[in-house]
Amino acid sequence: MSDKILEISGLSKTYPDGTEALKNVSLNVKRGERVVILGLSGAGKSTFLRCINRLVKPDTGTIKFKPDNDSKTYEMANLADYRLSEPRSRIGMIFQQFNLVDRLTVIKNVLTGGLSRYGTLSSLFHIFPPSEVARAKSCIERVELTERMYVRAADLSGGQKQRVGIARALMQSPSLMLADEPVASLDPATSKIILDVLARVTEEDNITTLINLHSIEFARGFANLVIAFKNGELVFDGAMSELDDGRLDAIYSSKR
């Protein structure tokens, strides 16, 4: 899978309440691609992303993740919990609700993104290697928040909080970025700013990106490739240019 960062086969997940979130999903993602994930709420989009980094454990299937051409391949779906920290250190995750520690400053929130390199104890006592502090400052500068570096996260706007989330993910030097509806709680103008920042930094670092989005307009502006889910099934996997009105109607129709 030299040109593929992900090879996913037969992925299925049913929750305890009987909801079939994913049904036999198979697809490949090439290195450096930017992919938008579409579908109605409850279609399986978030479960799909969370299976990739094992925030959710699938019932069946395989997820082969190869961070770099010269790195080993991890089979994420069946990897033992105690072995997940290594591959997860190469997967950035951006959440809809930001997942910041409100009482901490911007820079301390960003520094938590490097825990895999210097451990929880350093974070607990807020003692970080100088090289990591310099790296955090660079990540904050890249998302254009330098002037807010020492402000508490609680005092930021929603758009600023999401930029902190992007900077924190960049601290991991990820080869893969997963963004789970990162602009769903933001207004359209702020959403465009966030997506522009995310597109720029992932392109600069050649980070493969998978992102859940609800807005077709934003999706068209962010990526050339699309995958779409409906009732847990993969119903589209192709170029944005092939996503015509008929296919969109099929994806977003409430009919099964």
SULTAKA-V313819 format. One record per backbone hydrogen bond with DSSP energy under -0.5 kcal/mol. NH is the residue of the N-H (numbers start at 0). CO is the residue of the C=O. E is the energy in kcal/mol with one decimal. If there is no record, write none. Layout:
BEGIN
nh=NH co=CO e=E
nh=NH co=CO e=E
END
This chain:
BEGIN
nh=3 co=0 e=-1.3
nh=4 co=28 e=-2.2
nh=5 co=28 e=-1.8
nh=6 co=63 e=-1.9
nh=7 co=26 e=-3.0
nh=8 co=61 e=-2.3
nh=10 co=24 e=-2.8
nh=11 co=59 e=-2.0
nh=12 co=21 e=-1.9
nh=14 co=18 e=-2.6
nh=17 co=14 e=-2.6
nh=20 co=12 e=-1.5
nh=20 co=18 e=-1.2
nh=21 co=12 e=-1.8
nh=22 co=231 e=-2.7
nh=24 co=10 e=-2.7
nh=26 co=7 e=-1.9
nh=28 co=5 e=-2.2
nh=30 co=2 e=-2.4
nh=32 co=29 e=-1.6
nh=34 co=32 e=-0.5
nh=34 co=208 e=-3.5
nh=35 co=224 e=-2.3
nh=36 co=210 e=-3.1
nh=37 co=35 e=-0.5
nh=37 co=226 e=-2.4
nh=42 co=39 e=-2.0
nh=47 co=43 e=-2.3
nh=48 co=44 e=-2.0
nh=49 co=45 e=-2.6
nh=50 co=46 e=-1.7
nh=51 co=47 e=-1.3
nh=52 co=48 e=-1.2
nh=53 co=50 e=-0.7
nh=54 co=49 e=-1.9
nh=55 co=49 e=-2.2
nh=57 co=55 e=-0.6
nh=58 co=11 e=-2.4
nh=59 co=11 e=-1.4
nh=61 co=8 e=-2.4
nh=63 co=6 e=-2.9
nh=64 co=62 e=-0.6
nh=64 co=73 e=-3.1
nh=65 co=4 e=-1.9
nh=65 co=63 e=-0.5
nh=66 co=64 e=-0.5
nh=70 co=67 e=-1.4
nh=73 co=64 e=-3.1
nh=75 co=62 e=-2.5
nh=75 co=73 e=-1.1
nh=77 co=74 e=-0.8
nh=78 co=74 e=-0.5
nh=78 co=75 e=-0.6
nh=82 co=79 e=-1.9
nh=83 co=80 e=-1.6
nh=86 co=82 e=-0.6
nh=87 co=83 e=-2.4
nh=88 co=84 e=-1.4
nh=89 co=86 e=-1.8
nh=90 co=87 e=-1.8
nh=91 co=89 e=-0.5
nh=91 co=175 e=-2.7
nh=93 co=177 e=-2.7
nh=97 co=94 e=-1.0
nh=98 co=96 e=-2.2
nh=101 co=99 e=-0.9
nh=103 co=100 e=-1.8
nh=105 co=150 e=-1.7
nh=106 co=148 e=-2.3
nh=108 co=104 e=-2.2
nh=109 co=105 e=-2.4
nh=110 co=106 e=-2.3
nh=111 co=107 e=-1.0
nh=112 co=109 e=-1.9
nh=113 co=110 e=-1.8
nh=114 co=111 e=-1.3
nh=116 co=113 e=-2.3
nh=117 co=113 e=-1.2
nh=118 co=114 e=-2.7
nh=121 co=117 e=-0.6
nh=122 co=118 e=-1.1
nh=123 co=119 e=-2.7
nh=124 co=120 e=-1.9
nh=125 co=122 e=-0.7
nh=126 co=121 e=-2.5
nh=127 co=125 e=-0.6
nh=131 co=128 e=-0.9
nh=132 co=128 e=-1.9
nh=133 co=129 e=-2.4
nh=134 co=130 e=-1.7
nh=135 co=131 e=-2.6
nh=136 co=132 e=-2.4
nh=137 co=133 e=-1.9
nh=138 co=134 e=-2.3
nh=139 co=135 e=-2.4
nh=140 co=136 e=-2.2
nh=141 co=137 e=-1.9
nh=142 co=138 e=-1.0
nh=143 co=140 e=-1.5
nh=144 co=139 e=-2.0
nh=147 co=144 e=-2.0
nh=148 co=145 e=-1.5
nh=150 co=147 e=-1.8
nh=152 co=103 e=-2.7
nh=153 co=101 e=-2.1
nh=154 co=151 e=-1.7
nh=155 co=152 e=-1.7
nh=160 co=156 e=-2.5
nh=161 co=157 e=-1.9
nh=162 co=158 e=-1.7
nh=163 co=159 e=-2.0
nh=164 co=160 e=-2.0
nh=165 co=161 e=-1.9
nh=166 co=162 e=-2.4
nh=167 co=163 e=-2.8
nh=168 co=164 e=-1.9
nh=169 co=165 e=-2.2
nh=170 co=166 e=-1.3
nh=171 co=168 e=-1.4
nh=172 co=169 e=-2.1
nh=173 co=168 e=-0.5
nh=174 co=89 e=-2.1
nh=175 co=89 e=-1.7
nh=176 co=207 e=-3.1
nh=177 co=91 e=-2.8
nh=178 co=209 e=-2.6
nh=179 co=93 e=-2.9
nh=179 co=177 e=-0.5
nh=180 co=178 e=-1.1
nh=183 co=180 e=-1.3
nh=185 co=182 e=-1.5
nh=190 co=186 e=-2.8
nh=191 co=187 e=-2.1
nh=192 co=188 e=-1.5
nh=193 co=189 e=-2.5
nh=194 co=190 e=-2.6
nh=195 co=191 e=-2.4
nh=196 co=192 e=-2.4
nh=197 co=193 e=-2.7
nh=198 co=194 e=-2.6
nh=199 co=195 e=-2.3
nh=200 co=196 e=-2.5
nh=201 co=197 e=-2.0
nh=202 co=198 e=-1.8
nh=203 co=199 e=-2.5
nh=204 co=200 e=-1.7
nh=205 co=202 e=-0.8
nh=206 co=201 e=-2.8
nh=207 co=174 e=-2.0
nh=207 co=205 e=-0.5
nh=208 co=32 e=-2.5
nh=209 co=176 e=-2.7
nh=210 co=34 e=-2.3
nh=211 co=178 e=-2.7
nh=212 co=36 e=-1.9
nh=218 co=214 e=-2.2
nh=219 co=215 e=-2.6
nh=220 co=216 e=-1.4
nh=221 co=217 e=-1.1
nh=221 co=218 e=-0.6
nh=222 co=218 e=-2.0
nh=223 co=33 e=-0.6
nh=224 co=33 e=-0.9
nh=225 co=237 e=-3.0
nh=226 co=35 e=-2.4
nh=227 co=235 e=-2.3
nh=228 co=37 e=-2.3
nh=229 co=232 e=-2.3
nh=231 co=42 e=-2.2
nh=232 co=229 e=-2.1
nh=234 co=227 e=-2.6
nh=234 co=232 e=-0.7
nh=235 co=227 e=-1.2
nh=237 co=225 e=-2.4
nh=239 co=223 e=-3.4
nh=241 co=238 e=-1.5
nh=242 co=239 e=-1.7
nh=243 co=241 e=-1.8
nh=247 co=243 e=-2.4
nh=248 co=244 e=-2.6
nh=249 co=245 e=-1.9
nh=250 co=246 e=-2.2
nh=251 co=247 e=-2.6
nh=252 co=248 e=-1.2
END
